[in-house]
Amino acid sequence: MATLIITEKNKAAEAIAKAIGSVKTVKKTKSLSIYLIPSKNIYVIPLRGHILEYRNTIAFKSWTNSNPRDIITNPNAIKKVPKIYAGPYIETLKEYSKISDHCIIATDADIEGCAIGLFDALPFVKQINPNIKISQLWLSSLQKNEIISKFNNLIPPKYSWGESGEVRAIIDAFIGFSATREVTNTLRPLLNKFRIKFTSIGRVQTSLLYLIYLREQEITNFIPEPYFLIDAILVHSNGIFRAHHQFNPFSKAQEVKARQIFQNIKYEKVGKLIDNSKNIIQRKPPNPLNTSKALVLLTKSLRISANRAMQTMNALYLNKIISYPRTDSDVYKPDFDHREIMQKFTLHSQYKNYTIKLLKNKRVNPTKGKKDMGDHPPITPLESLELNNSRFENNLQKKVYNILARHYLALFGEAAMESKQKLKILINEEPFRAQRILLISEGFLEIAPFLKPAYDEDIQIIGIEIPVKEILFEGKETKPPPRYTDTSLLILMEKNHLGTKSTRPVIIKLLLTRKLIEGMKYHYFITDLGKFLIQNLIEIWLPFLKPDFTKGVEEKLEEIKVKKISMNHVINEVRYEFLQLFDKFIINKHRLISKIDNYKMEYTNPLTSSNCPFCNKNPMKFINTKNKRFLVCSDENCKQFLSLPKNGKLELLDSICSICKFNIFRVILKKNNKSYTYYLCPKCWNDDHSKFCSNCNTYKISKGKCIKK
């Protein structure tokens, strides 16, 4: 009898087969080949990721003739069915199960891979051959030596890992299917405004959208606070440097005091040095990279999306260049052979000098992180490849590999040595401070310059008198928090237990695909559709939006993985919890329905809060269609109108112009992937097209409000 090996992807199947013995390729279809090892009578069958997915059953196919609530309560509302491309894979599994007495699951060595191998593929094998022996090939890389070693030491199937992934799929199906239908059906009269047929709801994606919305609200509602700085530009042997008043920043309440201090010292020409201390400090090498740390590093260093970073690492793994990129561990096991890997880098044109020095100094023990999860080692380069090597499929793979390889070698480096210079200066008895961080020796930063902070130049001072070039007084305003980037979204999701190390990049991409957020200049903005959705849900469904519910689900899934709790127990528990949340939506949705007519008017032709400047009796309607944009008096007897700019996104604000008392508009223009914002009062602008709020002599716009300068 034969042995059947099931892998998740074609490249993995080919690598495993070639490591075990001489291979004969058997073409099954245009997109499916299996790999036969005649000498061992082994057939290696690749899948294409998941070959099954959960869908609604026929009775629940209609969105209007079935109750979305029943999708939660009725276990028969969803079932697992083959994906559209799955037919040839299923038939091949059945065909070779007939002639095999041993099935080895060699799908990706993580929860998702276990779910694919043990819950998608294996049922078809056991359907044909119920008594077949089942083992698992658990790989951290596709290197030949590891494949052979692990093939000779197969493990029992990790059913609990597969159960965790399967339960996730079931929970996300009944939550997503029911919530998407119920919310869409409730808001359907308004969704035409956004030219969409449905709005997507999910326990992870909607919680993340809620957090992005909260940040947008922080930014929109942020009221800047004025503050004041007093700085001194001082002269030293090698140039000039800036010192800051000890009590910077001065608040608005301290403005008089700050101005008085400035008046007292603004003409001073000499400062007195009272302290010039230097402390030597160490900057320790980084810890090994798990998936979360790697994604944060790559998105920040390369300014790429989390999804592209994950896809690129996965491609490098399948090309046998790095170890498995989905791992929670940032600690290496004591028997990991670093010396063998480092020896390869002694031949690399860019890394060799650094690596040779490490080996010469016997620095072969890496730093340690906090977690050894026992699944895989931290992400590790396994080959020493020049960046022009043909095994790289594109430039991004080269860049990602370069960072991962350099980061790995940095683990063995010496600490960077820094000097922290602190200066205390008196200028007419007013205390000033300056601080400089200087790099004394690079240590590990020699190989990993992307980890290097911006360093200062040494301030050379002879004697105690320091010439003062200028005293500066500056008025500033506090800034709102920044919008999220891929890097900060990944950190936010990890902090709030949203998704897993592998699914987080996919969730961000899903929000983009559903047009709930949009990216611009490396930052994410919530779209009008995203705002509309959260604003309608936040009043009546806040417990679902908050991350606590999703966090609780993730904790239960982890308990399945470690065999503390059963699949059915978790499914039933979450089903009950979500049903309570769902019923809260049902009970309160009348509050949304009652507002729909108002929303229709607001989103179709919103009215100004100020009256028409011509008749001064009624508000004006904001006509904003694809071909027309203008304001017209809502009184048909008046019919006066105001033109509006043709370009840019227009937002009608509640605040009014301090000059003519008419509403202000925000105009957002996009050019070369950058966003530009300006404000205008349509009445002033129609009187004179050169009049914008930004060039008004008397007033200014601060957070959407027209205030005196």
N, C-alpha and C positions, 0 to 999 in steps of 0.2 A: 504493500500500500504506500501511497505518496504522502508527503507532508505539504500542507498548504500554509503559506505565509501571506497575511493580509496587511498592506501598508496604506497610508493615507494619501500619498501622492506618487506620481510616476517616478520622479527623480529618486525618491527614497527607495522605491521598489528596485530600481536599477542598481543603486549603490549597494543595497543589501545582497542582492543576487550575485553581483560581481565579486563581492567580498567573500562569499561562501564557496564559489567555484566557477568553472567555465559555464557560460550562459548561452542559451539559444532563445532568441526572441520569437514569440508566437503572436502574430497579428490577429486580433479578434475583430476589431472594428477600426475605423479611421482614427479614433481617439483613444482606443484601448489596446494595449499590448500587455501580454504577460511574459514573465521571464522564467524559463525552465532551466533547472540545473540537473542535467541528465545523470551525472555521476552520483548524485544523492537523491534523485527522484523527488525534487522539491519544485513546487510551483509558487512563484511570487506574484500576487495579484494586487495591482494598485487600485485604489479608489480615487474619487475626485472630491475629497472632503466628505461632508455629509451626503449620503445618498437617500436619506429619508428626512421628512420634515412634518411638523404638526400642522394640520389644516382643519377647518370646520367640516363636519360631516354634512351630507346632503340636506338633512333636515334643518340645518342651521346656515345653509349657504346664503339665503336671502337676508338682506339687512332690514327689510321692512316687514317680512312675514314671520319673523322669529324674535323672541325677547332676548336682548343681550345678556340679561341677568342669568338666563338659563345656561349660558356658556360656562358660567362659574359653578353652578350647582349640579349640572348634569355631566357626569364623566364621559358620556357618549357624545358630547357636543364636539369634541375634537378627537382626531385619530391621526396616527402616524402613517404617512403615505409616501411612495417613492417620488423623488424629484423628477423633473421632466427628462433629465438626461440619464436616469439611474438604470433603465432597462438592461442595457448590455452588461453592466457591472453585476446586477443581481443574477442574471442568467449565467454569467461566468462563475460566480460564487457557488451556485447550485451545481453547475457542471463538474467542477473539480472537487466538490465536497463528496461526490459519489465515489471517487477513487482515492480518497485520503482517509487516514486514520489519526492524523494529528494536525490540529489547526493552531498556528502561532499568530497571535495578534501583535503586529508591529507598527500600528498607527502611532501618531505623535505621542510622546511620553508625557502627557498632561491630562487634565480632566476632560477637555474636549476630545482629545484623541482617544481616550478610553471610551467615551460615549459613542464615538463613531465606530470603533472596532467592536465593542462588546454589545452595543444596543442597536446599531444600524446594520452591521454586516453579519455578526455571529448568528442572529436568529435565522437567517437564510441558510447558513451552514448546518445548524442543528435541525432545521426543518427536514433536510435531506438525510442527515447523518446524526441522529440524536445521541449516539454513544461516542462521538469523536472526542479525542483527548484535546484539552484546551490549555495552552501556555501563553506566556507573554514575553515579547522581546523588548526590553526597556533600554532605550538608547539615549545617551546624552550628546552623541555626535554621530556622523555618518562616516567616520574614519574606519578604514579596513580593520585595524587592530581591535578597535572597540567592538565592531560588529561581530567579529569572530569570537572574542572573549565573551560577549553577552549571549551569543548564539549557543555557546557551550555551557552557559549558566542561565538557562531560562527561568523565569519566575512564575508563580501562580498568578492568574489574572487578577488585576486590581478592580474587582467588581464594584467596590464602594466608590472608587473614583468615577467610574462610568455612571453609577447611580446618581452621584451628585450632578453630573452634567445633564443626565436625562431629566432629573427633577427640575433643574433650571429651565430646560426647554419646555416642559409641561406647564410650569408656573407662568413663564413669560407668555406662553400661548393663551391660556385662559384669561390672564390679566390684559394682555394686549388686544386680543380679539374683542373681548366684552367692552373694555373701556373705550377703544377706538370707535366702536359702533355707537355706543351710548352718547359719547361726547359729540361725535359727528352728527348723529341724528338730531341732537338737541340744538346744535349751532348751525345746522345745514342752511337755514334761510340767509345766513350771513356769509357763508363760506364762498359763495359766488363772487363776492367782493374781491377775494384773493385768487379767483380762477382755479380753485381746487375742488376735488370731489370729496375728499375726506381729510381729516387731520389725524396724524399718528400719535397714539398715546402708548407709553410703556413705562414700567416701574423705574427703570434706570434713566432712560432718555428724558422723561418728563421731569424727574427730580433735578437732573442736571440743568435742564432749561429753566426751571424755577430759580436755581442758584444764579444762573447767568442773568435772569430778569432782575433779581435782587441787586446785583452789582450795577445793572443799568439804571435802576431806580436810585441807587446811591449817587451815581454820577449826575443824573438828571436833577435830583433834589439837593445836590450839594450846594451849600451857601459858602462862598469863600470868605475866610476871615483875614483881614489885613494884618500884616506884621511888618516889623522894621528891623533892618540889619545895619550894624556899624562895623565896617571892615577897614583895615589899614593895609596899604600896599607898602611893603618895606623892602629895603635894598640890602643884599648880602654879597659876598665875594663873587659868586657865580651868576648873579642875576637878581631877580625880585621874587618875593613870595607874599602871600596874603595871610594876614592874621585876623581872627574874629574876636569881637568884644566878648568878654566872658559871659555876659548876660544875654547874648543873642539867643533866640529872637525876642524882640520887645513886642508885646501885644499892643492892640489898639489902645487899651487903657494906659499903657506905658509910653504912648507916643510923645507926650510932652517931655517926659524925662529923657527919652532917647534923643529928641531934638536938642535938648539942653546940653547933653553930653557931647553931641556932635559940634555944637557951637563952641563949646569950651576947648575942643582939641583939633578943630578942622585945619588950623594953621600951624600945628606943631610940626617940627622938622626932625625931631630926634626922639627915639624910644629907648628905654632902658631895659636891657636883658637881665632878668632876675633868676631865670632857670633855663638850662639847656641840657636836659637829660636824655640819655639813650638807653633803651633796653633791648637786649637780644631775645627774639622770640622765634619759635619754630612753627613752620607750616607743615603739618604732617601729610604724608602721601595719602591719596584717596583710598577708600575701601573698594573691594570688588563689586562688579556690576551685576545686580539682578535686573529683571525686565523693567521694573518701574524706574530704577535709577538710570538705566541705559536710555530709556525713552526721554526722560527729562534732559539728560546730557545731550542727546542727538538733536532734539527739537530746539534746544537753546543754542547749541554750537553751530548748527547748520541751517537754522531757520526753516525747517521743513515740518510738515504736519506729522502728528503722532502716527497716523495710519501709514504714511510713506516710510517712516522710520521702522515700524514693525514689519512691513512688507519687505523692506530691504534686508533687515536682519534675517528674516526667514529665508530669503533667497540665498544669502551667504551660507546659511546652515545647509540648505539643500545642495549647494555646490561644494560642501565639505570644507568650508573655509573657517567657520566658527562653530562653537558648540551650540547646543540647543538654546534658542533665545527666549524661551518661556520658562522662567525659573523664579522662585521666590528667594532662593538662597544667595547670600552675599558672603558666605564663609566657605573656603575650600576644605575638603577633608585632608587629614594629615598625610595620606598616602598619594595625593595627587602629584604627578610627576612634572613639576614646573621646569626642572633642569632640561628635560628633553625638548620642551617647547622653546625655552630660551636659547638653546643651542642652535635651533633653526634660524633665529634672528641674528646670530653672529655673522651671517652671510648677507644680510639685508643692507642695501646701499645707504638707507637713511637711518636705520636703527642699530647698525652693528656696533659703532663706537660705544654707544651707551650700554648696550647689552654685554659687550666684552668686559666693560668696566664692572658691571654688576657681578658677572661670574668670577672675575679676578678677585673681587672683594668678598666673594662667597655670600652675596645677597640673593638667596634663592628662596627665601620665605616671604610670602606676600602679607600684606596687612589683612586684618580680619574685620568683617562687618558684625552684624548682630544675629543673623539667622542662618542656620543650616537646616533646611526643610527636608533634606534627605531625598529630594527628587532628582535634582541635577546640580552640577557645579555652577558657579557664577558664569556669566557669558565670557568666553575665552577664545582668542584667536588660536587656531590649530595649525595654520600654515604661515610660513614667511613668504609673502608674495610681494614682488615689486608692483608699484601702482600702475604700470603699463601691462601687467599680465593679462592674457586673453581670457582667463577664468572670470574676470570681472565683466559683467554684462553691460554696465553703464557707468557713467562718472559718479553717480550717487553711491553705488556700491563701493567704489574706490574710497570716497570720502568717509563713508561709515566705517569701512574696514580700518582706515588709517587712524580714526579716533579710537576705535575699540582696541587696536593693537597697541597704540601708544599708551592708552589708559592702563592696559594690562601690564605693560613694562613699568609704568609708574608705580605700581603696587610694591615693587621691590626696591625702589629708589630711596635715597637718603632724604631726610626732611629738608625743605628749603629754609634757609636762615634769613631772617628779616631783622631789621633794626627799626625800632619804634622811637622816633625822635619827638620829644615834647618841649615846646618853648613857651615860656611865660614872659610877657613884656608889659611894661608900664609906659603909657603915653600920657604925660601930665597926670599921673596917678590913676589913670583909667586902665583896668586890667584887660590884656588881650592874650589870646591863646593861638598857637599854631601847632599842627601835628603833621608829621611826615612818616610814611612807611617806606623804608628803603630795602632793596633786595641786596643781600650780602653774598649768598651763594644759592645757585638755582636748585641744586638737588634734583628731585623728581621732575621739577618744572622744565628741565632741559628737554625731556622727551615728550612732555604733555603741556605745550605752551597754551593750549585752550583752557587750562585750569589756572592760568596765571592772572592775578588781579592787576589793576593798573598801579604801578609803583611810582613814587615821587623821586625827585632829585634831592641830594643831600643839601642842606642849608649850611653854608660855611660862614661862620661869624667870628670875627676877631675882636676881642674886647667886649665891653658891655654896652656900648652905644651903637644903636642901629638907625641909619638914616630913614626917615619917613618920606616916601615919595608922594603919597596922597592918602587922605582919609575919605572914605566913601560912606554915604548915607543912602540906603535903598529901601523903598517901600514895596512890599510884595504881597501876594495873596496865597493862601493855602490852596493846594490842588486836590481835585477829587481822586479817588482810587483809580488805578488804571484798568482798562478793559482786559479781559482774559486773553492769554495766548495759549498755544498748544501746551507749552511747558507748565504754565500756571493752572490750566484746566486739569492736566494729569495730576498735579499736586492736590488740587481741590477735590478731585474724585477719590484719590487715595485717602485723604483726610476724612471724607464723609462716607467711605466704604461703598462707593458707587461703582458697580462693575468689578471686573477682575483685571489683573495685569494685562491679559490678552484682549479683553473685550473693550477696554476704555478707548483705544484709538478708533475702534469701529463705531462706538456710540457717538463720538464727536463727529465722525463722518456722516452718520445717520442724520444727525440734526442739520447738517449742511445739505444733505440730499433732500430732506423733507422741507427745506427752505425755511426752517425755524430760526436758524442763525446764518450769518454770512461772514466770510473772512475778508479783512481788508488790512493791508500793511501789517501782516503777522498778528493782528488782533481780531477778536470775534465780537460782532455786533448782533444783538437780537433783532430779528426782522419784525415788521409790522404784524405778520402772521403769528410769530412767537409771542409778541406782547399781547396781542388780541387773545390768544389761547390762555396764557397764564392769568391775565387780568380777569377773564371770565371764570377761571377755575379757582382762583385764590380765595374768593369769599366763601365758597361752598364746599371746597374739596382740599383744604389746606393739609389735612393729615396725610393725604396721598402724595401731595407735592413734596412735603418735607422728606429729607433723606432717611429719617428714622425707620420708616417701614421697609425700605429697600435694605438698609443695614441689617435689620432683623432677619430678612430672608437670606442674606449672604451668610450670616452666622449659622443659620440652620443648615445651609448647604455644606458648610465646612464640617458640621457635626455628622452629616451623612458620610462624608469622605473619610473621617477617622472612626467610623463604625460606632458612633455613640447613639444613633437614632436611625429609624428605618425610613425608606423612601415614602411609603404610604402615610406614615405619621406626619411627615413634613408637608406633603401635598395637601392633606386634609386640614392641617393647622393653618397653612397659608390661605387655603381656599376659604376657610371660615373668617380669617382676619380680613381678607380682601372683600369678602361679601359684606362685612360690616361697613367698610369704607364705601363700597359701591352703593349700598342702601342710603348712606348719608347723601350721596350725590343725587339719588332718585328723589329723596324727600325734599331736597332743597332746590332742585333744578327749576321749579316753577319761578324762582326768583330770576333766573336767566331768561326763561321764556317770556316773562312779563316785560322784560326790557328790550326784547328783540325789535319791536317797532321803533323804539328810540334809537337803538343801535343802527337800524337800517338807515334812518335819517342822518345819524351822525357820520356813518361810514360812507353813505352815498353822496349826500350834499350837506355837510356840516354847516351850521350857522355861526356867524360871528357873534361874540358876546357884546360887541358895541353896535350901535345903530348905524344905519346907512348914513354916510356923511352928506348926502344930498337931501333926503327927506327928513332925516333925524327921527324917524318914527319906528322903523322896523330893522331887524338885523339883515345882513346880506348872506346869500347862499354862496358857498365855496364850490364852484363847478370844477372838478378835477378829473377829466377823462383823458383817454389816450391822445385825442386830437384837440381838446379844448381845455383851457384853464383860465378862469377869470372869476370875479366876484360880481354877483348881480343882486339887486335889492329884492328881498322876498315879497315885497308888496308889488303886485302886478301893475298897479297904477303908477308906480314910480319908474320901474324898469331901468334905472340907472346902473351902470356897471363900472368896475375898475379892472384894468388889465393887470396881468401878473407875468413875471419872467417866464420865458419859454423853456429855459434849461434848468435842470436841477430838481431835486425832490423838495416839494413844498409841504411845510407843516404849519398849520394854523395854531397860534399860541393864544392862551387866555389873556395874557398881559397886553397892555395897550400903550400906544405912543404917548409920551408926555406932552407932545406938541399939539397933535390934532385929536387925541383921544380915540384913535382907531386901533383895531387889532394889529399885532405885529406878526410877521411870518418869519420862520426859519427856513433858509434855503441851503440844501446840502448838495454840493457838486462833487462828482467823482472824475478824476483825471489821472492817468498813469498810475493806477492802483493807489491813489491817495484821495483822501476826503477833505473837502474844504467847506467851511460853514460861514454864512453871513446872514445878516438880518435886514429886513426892510419893512417899512410901514407902507402899504399899498397906496394910501391917500397921499402921503408926501412924495412917494415915488412917481405917481401919476401926474402930480403937479410939476415935477422936475425929475427926469429919469437919471439924473446924476446924483440924486439924494439917496444915500444909503445910511443906515444907522451907524455904520462904522466910521463915516466921515462927518457925523453930526458934531457941531462945535460945543453943544451944551450938555448933551446926554450921551449915555453909553448903555449897551446891553450887557447885563451881568446875570448869567444863568436864566436867560430868557425874559428878563424884566428890564424895562427902560427906567434907568435911574440917573440922577444928576451926577455929572463928573466930579 
